């Protein structure tokens, strides 16, 4: 749970930084969300496969 809160706070801090300095996001929101979804799936996939393969 703590890692989720740290991630949320870091994201908010970076968002405030972007807004304050008027920095454009490096990726369009749709592409960024697909990238985040891929990261979440990848994070879940390795432990699941390891468990299924008898690890």
VOMAR-280384 format. One record per residue (C-alpha): y, x, z. Coordinates in nm, 3 decimals. Layout:
        c2        c1        c3
         Y         X         Z
...
***
This chain:
        c2        c1        c3
     0.000     0.000     0.000
     0.236     0.287     0.080
     0.197     0.437    -0.267
     0.295     0.105    -0.422
     0.612     0.090    -0.211
     0.699     0.450    -0.299
     0.648     0.372    -0.668
     0.861     0.059    -0.642
     1.142     0.245    -0.463
     1.130     0.530    -0.716
     1.151     0.281    -1.003
     1.446     0.103    -0.846
     1.621     0.434    -0.779
     1.574     0.547    -1.139
     1.694     0.208    -1.264
     2.009     0.239    -1.053
     2.058     0.595    -1.185
     2.024     0.471    -1.545
     2.272     0.189    -1.484
     2.523     0.410    -1.300
     2.528     0.677    -1.569
     2.485     0.425    -1.854
     2.168     0.599    -1.976
     1.963     0.407    -2.230
     1.596     0.368    -2.157
     1.391     0.614    -2.363
     1.159     0.337    -2.481
     1.215    -0.028    -2.567
     1.102    -0.254    -2.280
     0.799    -0.389    -2.468
     0.665    -0.044    -2.546
     0.737     0.074    -2.192
     0.542    -0.219    -2.045
     0.247    -0.154    -2.273
     0.252     0.210    -2.161
     0.256     0.104    -1.796
    -0.033    -0.135    -1.859
    -0.229     0.149    -2.018
    -0.165     0.369    -1.715
    -0.287     0.098    -1.477
    -0.599     0.034    -1.685
    -0.672     0.406    -1.706
    -0.626     0.445    -1.331
    -0.878     0.167    -1.264
    -1.121     0.262    -1.541
    -1.226     0.608    -1.421
    -1.332     0.506    -1.065
    -1.507     0.197    -1.203
    -1.703     0.397    -1.460
    -1.785     0.661    -1.201
    -1.922     0.394    -0.968
    -2.121     0.223    -1.245
    -2.275     0.549    -1.360
    -2.401     0.623    -1.011
    -2.131     0.856    -0.886
***
